[in-house]
Amino acid sequence: MIIDLVCEAVEIKIHFENFTGALQSNYEFAYALGLMEKKLGIDMDNKSSLHQLKELVEDRMKQFEPADYIEANLVKLIREYRIDDSMGAELEELIKKGYEAVN
């Protein structure tokens, strides 16, 4: 249930056109990261640390042109988030949920 709430919180944030907030936890960040990995075509089986995954995604985002404000919000949230690097089962599950989310 907690995982579903985290996913919903991120979805609300990225779908709000004039959103100015931030991700609140590694959990929200993990879900957002999964969403962006899918958009960028990054293989989801990468089991790196959150810092390494953030660096990989940010590097690929340099050539990414957001199609709309939703994608622009996602890019902003990922770029601005500062990580507490602790990977665990819940974070891996949230990355997977983001990757598999239908947008």
PyRosetta script that sets phi, psi and omega in degrees:
from pyrosetta import init, pose_from_sequence

init()
pose = pose_from_sequence("MIIDLVCEAVEIKIHFENFTGALQSNYEFAYALGLMEKKLGIDMDNKSSLHQLKELVEDRMKQFEPADYIEANLVKLIREYRIDDSMGAELEELIKKGYEAVN")
pose.set_psi(1, -41.8)
pose.set_omega(1, 179.2)
pose.set_phi(2, -60.2)
pose.set_psi(2, -42.1)
pose.set_omega(2, -179.4)
pose.set_phi(3, -60.9)
pose.set_psi(3, -42.5)
pose.set_omega(3, 178.8)
pose.set_phi(4, -62.8)
pose.set_psi(4, -38.0)
pose.set_omega(4, 178.5)
pose.set_phi(5, -65.8)
pose.set_psi(5, -39.3)
pose.set_omega(5, 178.2)
pose.set_phi(6, -63.5)
pose.set_psi(6, -46.0)
pose.set_omega(6, 179.6)
pose.set_phi(7, -59.8)
pose.set_psi(7, -44.9)
pose.set_omega(7, -179.6)
pose.set_phi(8, -63.6)
pose.set_psi(8, -39.0)
pose.set_omega(8, 179.5)
pose.set_phi(9, -61.4)
pose.set_psi(9, -43.5)
pose.set_omega(9, 179.2)
pose.set_phi(10, -67.6)
pose.set_psi(10, -42.8)
pose.set_omega(10, 179.3)
pose.set_phi(11, -59.5)
pose.set_psi(11, -41.3)
pose.set_omega(11, 178.0)
pose.set_phi(12, -62.7)
pose.set_psi(12, -44.9)
pose.set_omega(12, -178.4)
pose.set_phi(13, -61.5)
pose.set_psi(13, -46.1)
pose.set_omega(13, -175.4)
pose.set_phi(14, -75.4)
pose.set_psi(14, -21.8)
pose.set_omega(14, -178.5)
pose.set_phi(15, -91.6)
pose.set_psi(15, 0.0)
pose.set_omega(15, 178.4)
pose.set_phi(16, -91.3)
pose.set_psi(16, 113.7)
pose.set_omega(16, -169.1)
pose.set_phi(17, -56.3)
pose.set_psi(17, -40.8)
pose.set_omega(17, -178.2)
pose.set_phi(18, -107.2)
pose.set_psi(18, 36.9)
pose.set_omega(18, -177.2)
pose.set_phi(19, -66.1)
pose.set_psi(19, 132.9)
pose.set_omega(19, 179.3)
pose.set_phi(20, -125.4)
pose.set_psi(20, 9.8)
pose.set_omega(20, -176.6)
pose.set_phi(21, -84.9)
pose.set_psi(21, -157.9)
pose.set_omega(21, -176.7)
pose.set_phi(22, -145.9)
pose.set_psi(22, 164.2)
pose.set_omega(22, 172.5)
pose.set_phi(23, -70.0)
pose.set_psi(23, 143.5)
pose.set_omega(23, -172.7)
pose.set_phi(24, -102.6)
pose.set_psi(24, -8.7)
pose.set_omega(24, -176.1)
pose.set_phi(25, -161.5)
pose.set_psi(25, 166.2)
pose.set_omega(25, 173.4)
pose.set_phi(26, -60.2)
pose.set_psi(26, -28.6)
pose.set_omega(26, 179.6)
pose.set_phi(27, -65.4)
pose.set_psi(27, -48.5)
pose.set_omega(27, 177.5)
pose.set_phi(28, -63.9)
pose.set_psi(28, -40.4)
pose.set_omega(28, 179.3)
pose.set_phi(29, -61.4)
pose.set_psi(29, -42.8)
pose.set_omega(29, -178.8)
pose.set_phi(30, -60.2)
pose.set_psi(30, -42.8)
pose.set_omega(30, 178.9)
pose.set_phi(31, -65.5)
pose.set_psi(31, -45.4)
pose.set_omega(31, 178.6)
pose.set_phi(32, -61.2)
pose.set_psi(32, -39.0)
pose.set_omega(32, 178.5)
pose.set_phi(33, -62.5)
pose.set_psi(33, -42.9)
pose.set_omega(33, 177.2)
pose.set_phi(34, -61.8)
pose.set_psi(34, -41.3)
pose.set_omega(34, 176.7)
pose.set_phi(35, -58.5)
pose.set_psi(35, -45.9)
pose.set_omega(35, -176.6)
pose.set_phi(36, -73.2)
pose.set_psi(36, -35.7)
pose.set_omega(36, 176.5)
pose.set_phi(37, -56.6)
pose.set_psi(37, -43.1)
pose.set_omega(37, 179.7)
pose.set_phi(38, -63.4)
pose.set_psi(38, -46.4)
pose.set_omega(38, -179.3)
pose.set_phi(39, -62.5)
pose.set_psi(39, -32.3)
pose.set_omega(39, -178.3)
pose.set_phi(40, -89.5)
pose.set_psi(40, -5.9)
pose.set_omega(40, -179.7)
pose.set_phi(41, 73.9)
pose.set_psi(41, 27.1)
pose.set_omega(41, 178.7)
pose.set_phi(42, -82.8)
pose.set_psi(42, 135.5)
pose.set_omega(42, 179.6)
pose.set_phi(43, -62.1)
pose.set_psi(43, 125.1)
pose.set_omega(43, -176.4)
pose.set_phi(44, -71.1)
pose.set_psi(44, -13.8)
pose.set_omega(44, -176.8)
pose.set_phi(45, -78.6)
pose.set_psi(45, 1.1)
pose.set_omega(45, 179.0)
pose.set_phi(46, -66.7)
pose.set_psi(46, 117.9)
pose.set_omega(46, -177.3)
pose.set_phi(47, -106.1)
pose.set_psi(47, 46.4)
pose.set_omega(47, -179.7)
pose.set_phi(48, -82.1)
pose.set_psi(48, 174.3)
pose.set_omega(48, 174.6)
pose.set_phi(49, -71.3)
pose.set_psi(49, 164.9)
pose.set_omega(49, 177.9)
pose.set_phi(50, -60.4)
pose.set_psi(50, -38.1)
pose.set_omega(50, 178.6)
pose.set_phi(51, -62.1)
pose.set_psi(51, -45.2)
pose.set_omega(51, -179.9)
pose.set_phi(52, -65.2)
pose.set_psi(52, -41.5)
pose.set_omega(52, 178.5)
pose.set_phi(53, -64.9)
pose.set_psi(53, -40.9)
pose.set_omega(53, 178.6)
pose.set_phi(54, -62.2)
pose.set_psi(54, -44.4)
pose.set_omega(54, 178.8)
pose.set_phi(55, -61.5)
pose.set_psi(55, -44.3)
pose.set_omega(55, 179.1)
pose.set_phi(56, -60.8)
pose.set_psi(56, -48.8)
pose.set_omega(56, -178.8)
pose.set_phi(57, -65.1)
pose.set_psi(57, -45.0)
pose.set_omega(57, -179.9)
pose.set_phi(58, -62.2)
pose.set_psi(58, -37.4)
pose.set_omega(58, 177.7)
pose.set_phi(59, -63.2)
pose.set_psi(59, -45.1)
pose.set_omega(59, 179.7)
pose.set_phi(60, -70.0)
pose.set_psi(60, -29.5)
pose.set_omega(60, -179.7)
pose.set_phi(61, -68.2)
pose.set_psi(61, -16.1)
pose.set_omega(61, 179.7)
pose.set_phi(62, -60.2)
pose.set_psi(62, -30.4)
pose.set_omega(62, 179.0)
pose.set_phi(63, -101.8)
pose.set_psi(63, 4.8)
pose.set_omega(63, -177.0)
pose.set_phi(64, -88.9)
pose.set_psi(64, 126.6)
pose.set_omega(64, 175.6)
pose.set_phi(65, -104.8)
pose.set_psi(65, 110.2)
pose.set_omega(65, 179.2)
pose.set_phi(66, -58.1)
pose.set_psi(66, 135.1)
pose.set_omega(66, -179.3)
pose.set_phi(67, -79.7)
pose.set_psi(67, -21.8)
pose.set_omega(67, -176.5)
pose.set_phi(68, -160.3)
pose.set_psi(68, -179.1)
pose.set_omega(68, -178.3)
pose.set_phi(69, -65.6)
pose.set_psi(69, -26.7)
pose.set_omega(69, 178.9)
pose.set_phi(70, -64.5)
pose.set_psi(70, -48.9)
pose.set_omega(70, 177.9)
pose.set_phi(71, -66.5)
pose.set_psi(71, -36.4)
pose.set_omega(71, 177.7)
pose.set_phi(72, -63.5)
pose.set_psi(72, -41.1)
pose.set_omega(72, 176.5)
pose.set_phi(73, -62.4)
pose.set_psi(73, -41.9)
pose.set_omega(73, -179.9)
pose.set_phi(74, -61.9)
pose.set_psi(74, -45.7)
pose.set_omega(74, 177.8)
pose.set_phi(75, -59.2)
pose.set_psi(75, -48.0)
pose.set_omega(75, -179.4)
pose.set_phi(76, -59.0)
pose.set_psi(76, -46.6)
pose.set_omega(76, -178.4)
pose.set_phi(77, -61.9)
pose.set_psi(77, -42.3)
pose.set_omega(77, -179.5)
pose.set_phi(78, -67.6)
pose.set_psi(78, -45.2)
pose.set_omega(78, -178.7)
pose.set_phi(79, -63.0)
pose.set_psi(79, -36.5)
pose.set_omega(79, -174.7)
pose.set_phi(80, -85.7)
pose.set_psi(80, -14.5)
pose.set_omega(80, -175.0)
pose.set_phi(81, -75.3)
pose.set_psi(81, 135.3)
pose.set_omega(81, 175.1)
pose.set_phi(82, -106.7)
pose.set_psi(82, 125.2)
pose.set_omega(82, -169.1)
pose.set_phi(83, -90.7)
pose.set_psi(83, 143.6)
pose.set_omega(83, 162.5)
pose.set_phi(84, -100.8)
pose.set_psi(84, 105.5)
pose.set_omega(84, -168.7)
pose.set_phi(85, -76.0)
pose.set_psi(85, 90.6)
pose.set_omega(85, 173.7)
pose.set_phi(86, -142.3)
pose.set_psi(86, 106.3)
pose.set_omega(86, -177.7)
pose.set_phi(87, -90.4)
pose.set_psi(87, 136.5)
pose.set_omega(87, 178.3)
pose.set_phi(88, -147.6)
pose.set_psi(88, 179.2)
pose.set_omega(88, -176.5)
pose.set_phi(89, -60.0)
pose.set_psi(89, -40.7)
pose.set_omega(89, -179.3)
pose.set_phi(90, -64.7)
pose.set_psi(90, -40.6)
pose.set_omega(90, -179.9)
pose.set_phi(91, -66.7)
pose.set_psi(91, -40.9)
pose.set_omega(91, 177.3)
pose.set_phi(92, -62.4)
pose.set_psi(92, -39.2)
pose.set_omega(92, 178.5)
pose.set_phi(93, -65.6)
pose.set_psi(93, -38.7)
pose.set_omega(93, 179.3)
pose.set_phi(94, -69.0)
pose.set_psi(94, -38.3)
pose.set_omega(94, 175.2)
pose.set_phi(95, -60.0)
pose.set_psi(95, -44.9)
pose.set_omega(95, 179.8)
pose.set_phi(96, -62.7)
pose.set_psi(96, -43.6)
pose.set_omega(96, 179.4)
pose.set_phi(97, -61.2)
pose.set_psi(97, -41.9)
pose.set_omega(97, 177.4)
pose.set_phi(98, -63.8)
pose.set_psi(98, -42.0)
pose.set_omega(98, -179.8)
pose.set_phi(99, -62.6)
pose.set_psi(99, -38.5)
pose.set_omega(99, -175.9)
pose.set_phi(100, -89.8)
pose.set_psi(100, -4.7)
pose.set_omega(100, -177.7)
pose.set_phi(101, -63.9)
pose.set_psi(101, 143.3)
pose.set_omega(101, 176.7)
pose.set_phi(102, -91.0)
pose.set_psi(102, 122.8)
pose.set_omega(102, 178.3)
pose.set_phi(103, -116.4)
pose.dump_pdb("model.pdb")
